[in-house]
Amino acid sequence: MYFQRLRDMREDADLRQADIAEYLGIHQTVYSRYERGFQTIPLELIIKLADYYHVSLDYLTGRTDKP
């Protein structure tokens, strides 16, 4: 699954992939694969990202437009 919102929210916050990867405790290359949809994001990391950006999981995954 491709997460355009992940990239959009990261860029809106003026963050680099390396910044988010560090927060998640993973390598930047792994986060890049998540963001581009080349690798599935583990549920615990999706939850952590939703908490970080203060949005719902549905918003993060594109199921709704309401954060």
ABEGO torsion letter per residue (X at the ends): XBBAAAAAAAAAAGBBAAAAAAAAGBBAAAAAAAAAGABBBBAAAAAAAAAAAGBBAAAAAGABABX
